[in-house]
Amino acid sequence: MITYLLYNRRTMGERQMQELAKRLEPHQVHAELLDADSLRGIQLAEHYEIFARPAVMVVRDDGSPVQLWDNPEQLPSPTEISYLATP
């Protein structure tokens, strides 16, 4: 499983995603932080039709989505993410 944390630079969302990535470490979940304006961030957002930032996405190794949270008001807890991201 792959966990992506998508955010816009220099916003509160960037700080939220950095903090979430740190809080995921004890759960043995590696999260990839992605700037939404980077080439990879744009590709990911277009491919999975992610319109809001910040967003959290868990995908299988084959790229199929497991869960997407793209409501900045209701981002998931590390426990929720680890439940889905741990095989």
SEZA-156858 format. One record per atom (N, C-alpha, C): residue in one letter; atom name; x, y, z. Coordinates in nm, 4 decimals, padded with zeros to 6 digits. Example, Ala and Ser with C-alpha at 12.3 -4.5 7.8 and 13.67 -1.06 7.14 Angstrom:
[site a; N; [01.3190; -00.5690; 00.7800]];
[site a; CA; [01.2300; -00.4500; 00.7800]];
[site a; C; [01.3200; -00.3300; 00.7800]];
[site s; N; [01.2850; -00.2250; 00.7080]];
[site s; CA; [01.3670; -00.1060; 00.7140]];
[site s; C; [01.2900; 00.0030; 00.7870]];
# end
This chain:
[site m; N; [00.0834; -00.1177; 00.0000]];
[site m; CA; [00.0000; 00.0000; 00.0000]];
[site m; C; [00.0884; 00.1248; 00.0000]];
[site i; N; [00.0370; 00.2282; -00.0635]];
[site i; CA; [00.1064; 00.3561; -00.0712]];
[site i; C; [00.0124; 00.4632; -00.0159]];
[site t; N; [00.0645; 00.5498; 00.0677]];
[site t; CA; [-00.0141; 00.6601; 00.1218]];
[site t; C; [00.0443; 00.7904; 00.0699]];
[site y; N; [-00.0403; 00.8693; 00.0039]];
[site y; CA; [00.0005; 00.9994; -00.0482]];
[site y; C; [-00.0631; 01.1091; 00.0351]];
[site l; N; [00.0147; 01.2094; 00.0657]];
[site l; CA; [-00.0341; 01.3289; 00.1345]];
[site l; C; [-00.0123; 01.4461; 00.0393]];
[site l; N; [-00.1178; 01.4971; -00.0163]];
[site l; CA; [-00.1123; 01.6014; -00.1187]];
[site l; C; [-00.1487; 01.7361; -00.0557]];
[site y; N; [-00.0684; 01.8369; -00.0827]];
[site y; CA; [-00.0878; 01.9680; -00.0203]];
[site y; C; [-00.0386; 02.0774; -00.1137]];
[site n; N; [-00.0758; 02.2003; -00.0812]];
[site n; CA; [-00.0212; 02.3171; -00.1509]];
[site n; C; [00.0862; 02.3787; -00.0630]];
[site r; N; [00.1985; 02.4136; -00.1240]];
[site r; CA; [00.3116; 02.4720; -00.0487]];
[site r; C; [00.2726; 02.6054; 00.0125]];
[site r; N; [00.3400; 02.6319; 00.1237]];
[site r; CA; [00.3243; 02.7586; 00.1948]];
[site r; C; [00.1800; 02.7852; 00.2389]];
[site t; N; [00.1098; 02.6782; 00.2740]];
[site t; CA; [-00.0259; 02.6918; 00.3269]];
[site t; C; [-00.0350; 02.6135; 00.4570]];
[site m; N; [-00.1444; 02.6299; 00.5260]];
[site m; CA; [-00.1681; 02.5531; 00.6477]];
[site m; C; [-00.1740; 02.4039; 00.6151]];
[site g; N; [-00.2193; 02.3703; 00.4961]];
[site g; CA; [-00.2268; 02.2299; 00.4539]];
[site g; C; [-00.0900; 02.1630; 00.4505]];
[site e; N; [00.0125; 02.2393; 00.4142]];
[site e; CA; [00.1473; 02.1830; 00.4123]];
[site e; C; [00.1876; 02.1405; 00.5532]];
[site r; N; [00.1631; 02.2268; 00.6482]];
[site r; CA; [00.1984; 02.1946; 00.7868]];
[site r; C; [00.1155; 02.0763; 00.8380]];
[site q; N; [-00.0139; 02.0739; 00.8046]];
[site q; CA; [-00.0999; 01.9621; 00.8454]];
[site q; C; [-00.0456; 01.8291; 00.7934]];
[site m; N; [-00.0054; 01.8274; 00.6670]];
[site m; CA; [00.0418; 01.7030; 00.6067]];
[site m; C; [00.1773; 01.6611; 00.6639]];
[site q; N; [00.2643; 01.7572; 00.6919]];
[site q; CA; [00.3933; 01.7238; 00.7534]];
[site q; C; [00.3724; 01.6643; 00.8924]];
[site e; N; [00.2811; 01.7219; 00.9683]];
[site e; CA; [00.2512; 01.6694; 01.1016]];
[site e; C; [00.1877; 01.5312; 01.0926]];
[site l; N; [00.0989; 01.5124; 00.9968]];
[site l; CA; [00.0349; 01.3822; 00.9794]];
[site l; C; [00.1382; 01.2763; 00.9423]];
[site a; N; [00.2318; 01.3110; 00.8552]];
[site a; CA; [00.3369; 01.2159; 00.8166]];
[site a; C; [00.4170; 01.1717; 00.9392]];
[site k; N; [00.4482; 01.2647; 01.0275]];
[site k; CA; [00.5215; 01.2305; 01.1497]];
[site k; C; [00.4378; 01.1423; 01.2418]];
[site r; N; [00.3083; 01.1712; 01.2499]];
[site r; CA; [00.2206; 01.0923; 01.3364]];
[site r; C; [00.1954; 00.9528; 01.2812]];
[site l; N; [00.2214; 00.9320; 01.1521]];
[site l; CA; [00.2049; 00.7996; 01.0918]];
[site l; C; [00.3245; 00.7081; 01.1181]];
[site e; N; [00.4404; 00.7661; 01.1464]];
[site e; CA; [00.5623; 00.6863; 01.1668]];
[site e; C; [00.5465; 00.5774; 01.2726]];
[site p; N; [00.4909; 00.6066; 01.3913]];
[site p; CA; [00.4751; 00.4997; 01.4911]];
[site p; C; [00.3804; 00.3873; 01.4461]];
[site h; N; [00.2974; 00.4162; 01.3462]];
[site h; CA; [00.2035; 00.3171; 01.2925]];
[site h; C; [00.2663; 00.2348; 01.1793]];
[site q; N; [00.3945; 00.2591; 01.1541]];
[site q; CA; [00.4672; 00.1884; 01.0476]];
[site q; C; [00.4084; 00.2171; 00.9093]];
[site v; N; [00.3560; 00.3381; 00.8902]];
[site v; CA; [00.3015; 00.3788; 00.7604]];
[site v; C; [00.3926; 00.4855; 00.7029]];
[site h; N; [00.4503; 00.4561; 00.5867]];
[site h; CA; [00.5307; 00.5563; 00.5175]];
[site h; C; [00.4378; 00.6363; 00.4265]];
[site a; N; [00.4397; 00.7671; 00.4412]];
[site a; CA; [00.3561; 00.8534; 00.3594]];
[site a; C; [00.4446; 00.9367; 00.2678]];
[site e; N; [00.4035; 00.9467; 00.1427]];
[site e; CA; [00.4760; 01.0291; 00.0462]];
[site e; C; [00.4110; 01.1665; 00.0422]];
[site l; N; [00.4864; 01.2679; 00.0845]];
[site l; CA; [00.4392; 01.4061; 00.0805]];
[site l; C; [00.4552; 01.4592; -00.0618]];
[site l; N; [00.3479; 01.5135; -00.1172]];
[site l; CA; [00.3523; 01.5648; -00.2543]];
[site l; C; [00.2974; 01.7063; -00.2620]];
[site d; N; [00.3767; 01.7957; -00.3158]];
[site d; CA; [00.3308; 01.9309; -00.3456]];
[site d; C; [00.2333; 01.9207; -00.4632]];
[site a; N; [00.1136; 01.9745; -00.4463]];
[site a; CA; [00.0105; 01.9650; -00.5498]];
[site a; C; [00.0503; 02.0351; -00.6790]];
[site d; N; [00.1454; 02.1286; -00.6731]];
[site d; CA; [00.1879; 02.2006; -00.7926]];
[site d; C; [00.3096; 02.1382; -00.8603]];
[site s; N; [00.3629; 02.0313; -00.8030]];
[site s; CA; [00.4749; 01.9605; -00.8670]];
[site s; C; [00.4194; 01.8736; -00.9796]];
[site l; N; [00.5045; 01.8319; -01.0694]];
[site l; CA; [00.4609; 01.7480; -01.1803]];
[site l; C; [00.3935; 01.6220; -01.1289]];
[site r; N; [00.4547; 01.5542; -01.0326]];
[site r; CA; [00.3974; 01.4311; -00.9764]];
[site r; C; [00.2655; 01.4597; -00.9055]];
[site g; N; [00.2576; 01.5700; -00.8321]];
[site g; CA; [00.1344; 01.6077; -00.7637]];
[site g; C; [00.0206; 01.6343; -00.8608]];
[site i; N; [00.0509; 01.7039; -00.9694]];
[site i; CA; [-00.0502; 01.7325; -01.0716]];
[site i; C; [-00.0974; 01.6031; -01.1374]];
[site q; N; [-00.0031; 01.5155; -01.1711]];
[site q; CA; [-00.0391; 01.3878; -01.2335]];
[site q; C; [-00.1291; 01.3053; -01.1428]];
[site l; N; [-00.0930; 01.2983; -01.0149]];
[site l; CA; [-00.1718; 01.2204; -00.9191]];
[site l; C; [-00.3125; 01.2792; -00.9052]];
[site a; N; [-00.3206; 01.4104; -00.8897]];
[site a; CA; [-00.4510; 01.4757; -00.8732]];
[site a; C; [-00.5387; 01.4559; -00.9963]];
[site e; N; [-00.4814; 01.4657; -01.1148]];
[site e; CA; [-00.5595; 01.4461; -01.2369]];
[site e; C; [-00.6032; 01.3011; -01.2517]];
[site h; N; [-00.5118; 01.2088; -01.2277]];
[site h; CA; [-00.5423; 01.0665; -01.2450]];
[site h; C; [-00.6543; 01.0203; -01.1519]];
[site y; N; [-00.6495; 01.0635; -01.0259]];
[site y; CA; [-00.7484; 01.0196; -00.9276]];
[site y; C; [-00.8591; 01.1230; -00.9040]];
[site e; N; [-00.8599; 01.2296; -00.9842]];
[site e; CA; [-00.9609; 01.3342; -00.9765]];
[site e; C; [-00.9731; 01.3905; -00.8344]];
[site i; N; [-00.8598; 01.4349; -00.7826]];
[site i; CA; [-00.8551; 01.4966; -00.6505]];
[site i; C; [-00.8649; 01.6475; -00.6709]];
[site f; N; [-00.9692; 01.7079; -00.6168]];
[site f; CA; [-00.9935; 01.8485; -00.6417]];
[site f; C; [-00.9627; 01.9385; -00.5230]];
[site a; N; [-00.9611; 01.8848; -00.4023]];
[site a; CA; [-00.9386; 01.9664; -00.2828]];
[site a; C; [-00.8018; 01.9370; -00.2237]];
[site r; N; [-00.7476; 02.0352; -00.1536]];
[site r; CA; [-00.6204; 02.0194; -00.0844]];
[site r; C; [-00.6367; 02.0727; 00.0566]];
[site p; N; [-00.5750; 02.0131; 00.1533]];
[site p; CA; [-00.4933; 01.8933; 00.1469]];
[site p; C; [-00.5805; 01.7690; 00.1275]];
[site a; N; [-00.5156; 01.6637; 00.0817]];
[site a; CA; [-00.5850; 01.5370; 00.0590]];
[site a; C; [-00.4944; 01.4224; 00.1016]];
[site v; N; [-00.5581; 01.3158; 00.1451]];
[site v; CA; [-00.4870; 01.1938; 00.1842]];
[site v; C; [-00.5437; 01.0810; 00.0991]];
[site m; N; [-00.4556; 01.0005; 00.0421]];
[site m; CA; [-00.5007; 00.8911; -00.0424]];
[site m; C; [-00.4199; 00.7661; -00.0137]];
[site v; N; [-00.4895; 00.6556; 00.0015]];
[site v; CA; [-00.4256; 00.5253; 00.0179]];
[site v; C; [-00.4559; 00.4467; -00.1087]];
[site v; N; [-00.3512; 00.3943; -00.1727]];
[site v; CA; [-00.3680; 00.3148; -00.2943]];
[site v; C; [-00.2934; 00.1818; -00.2794]];
[site r; N; [-00.3424; 00.0832; -00.3509]];
[site r; CA; [-00.2739; -00.0464; -00.3542]];
[site r; C; [-00.1491; -00.0332; -00.4404]];
[site d; N; [-00.0619; -00.1308; -00.4304]];
[site d; CA; [00.0620; -00.1282; -00.5088]];
[site d; C; [00.0357; -00.1253; -00.6590]];
[site d; N; [-00.0800; -00.1770; -00.7025]];
[site d; CA; [-00.1116; -00.1754; -00.8454]];
[site d; C; [-00.1738; -00.0424; -00.8898]];
[site g; N; [-00.1893; 00.0517; -00.7948]];
[site g; CA; [-00.2430; 00.1838; -00.8271]];
[site g; C; [-00.3918; 00.1988; -00.8062]];
[site s; N; [-00.4613; 00.0916; -00.7724]];
[site s; CA; [-00.6055; 00.1044; -00.7500]];
[site s; C; [-00.6314; 00.1710; -00.6154]];
[site p; N; [-00.7245; 00.2649; -00.6126]];
[site p; CA; [-00.7488; 00.3404; -00.4894]];
[site p; C; [-00.8190; 00.2568; -00.3830]];
[site v; N; [-00.7808; 00.2812; -00.2587]];
[site v; CA; [-00.8460; 00.2190; -00.1443]];
[site v; C; [-00.9370; 00.3213; -00.0778]];
[site q; N; [-00.8827; 00.4399; -00.0500]];
[site q; CA; [-00.9599; 00.5449; 00.0168]];
[site q; C; [-00.8995; 00.6814; -00.0154]];
[site l; N; [-00.9870; 00.7791; -00.0301]];
[site l; CA; [-00.9457; 00.9175; -00.0529]];
[site l; C; [-01.0190; 01.0063; 00.0463]];
[site w; N; [-00.9429; 01.0908; 00.1131]];
[site w; CA; [-00.9994; 01.1938; 00.2000]];
[site w; C; [-00.9564; 01.3268; 00.1412]];
[site d; N; [-01.0504; 01.4049; 00.0919]];
[site d; CA; [-01.0140; 01.5335; 00.0333]];
[site d; C; [-01.0989; 01.6473; 00.0892]];
[site n; N; [-01.1440; 01.6287; 00.2123]];
[site n; CA; [-01.2151; 01.7343; 00.2821]];
[site n; C; [-01.1221; 01.7889; 00.3888]];
[site p; N; [-01.0665; 01.9078; 00.3683]];
[site p; CA; [-00.9704; 01.9627; 00.4643]];
[site p; C; [-01.0255; 01.9743; 00.6061]];
[site e; N; [-01.1567; 01.9789; 00.6185]];
[site e; CA; [-01.2197; 01.9905; 00.7498]];
[site e; C; [-01.2251; 01.8557; 00.8225]];
[site q; N; [-01.2160; 01.7451; 00.7479]];
[site q; CA; [-01.2293; 01.6124; 00.8083]];
[site q; C; [-01.1228; 01.5174; 00.7554]];
[site l; N; [-00.9988; 01.5481; 00.7852]];
[site l; CA; [-00.8905; 01.4595; 00.7443]];
[site l; C; [-00.8846; 01.3403; 00.8398]];
[site p; N; [-00.8352; 01.2274; 00.7927]];
[site p; CA; [-00.8352; 01.1068; 00.8752]];
[site p; C; [-00.7302; 01.1106; 00.9858]];
[site s; N; [-00.7527; 01.0295; 01.0845]];
[site s; CA; [-00.6540; 01.0142; 01.1921]];
[site s; C; [-00.5476; 00.9148; 01.1465]];
[site p; N; [-00.4321; 00.9152; 01.2097]];
[site p; CA; [-00.3302; 00.8157; 01.1767]];
[site p; C; [-00.3815; 00.6726; 01.1933]];
[site t; N; [-00.4680; 00.6499; 01.2911]];
[site t; CA; [-00.5236; 00.5156; 01.3127]];
[site t; C; [-00.6088; 00.4723; 01.1938]];
[site e; N; [-00.6929; 00.5628; 01.1423]];
[site e; CA; [-00.7752; 00.5309; 01.0262]];
[site e; C; [-00.6887; 00.4956; 00.9059]];
[site i; N; [-00.5865; 00.5755; 00.8830]];
[site i; CA; [-00.4973; 00.5522; 00.7698]];
[site i; C; [-00.4236; 00.4199; 00.7855]];
[site s; N; [-00.3695; 00.3955; 00.9029]];
[site s; CA; [-00.2907; 00.2734; 00.9238]];
[site s; C; [-00.3768; 00.1482; 00.9108]];
[site y; N; [-00.5035; 00.1574; 00.9491]];
[site y; CA; [-00.5946; 00.0433; 00.9345]];
[site y; C; [-00.6057; 00.0017; 00.7884]];
[site l; N; [-00.6144; 00.0993; 00.6994]];
[site l; CA; [-00.6286; 00.0706; 00.5559]];
[site l; C; [-00.4953; 00.0467; 00.4875]];
[site a; N; [-00.3894; 00.1105; 00.5371]];
[site a; CA; [-00.2608; 00.1044; 00.4684]];
[site a; C; [-00.1757; -00.0152; 00.5085]];
[site t; N; [-00.2141; -00.0836; 00.6160]];
[site t; CA; [-00.1370; -00.1985; 00.6610]];
[site t; C; [-00.2012; -00.3260; 00.6105]];
[site p; N; [-00.1258; -00.4061; 00.5354]];
[site p; CA; [-00.1833; -00.5290; 00.4789]];
[site p; C; [-00.2237; -00.6304; 00.5846]];
# end
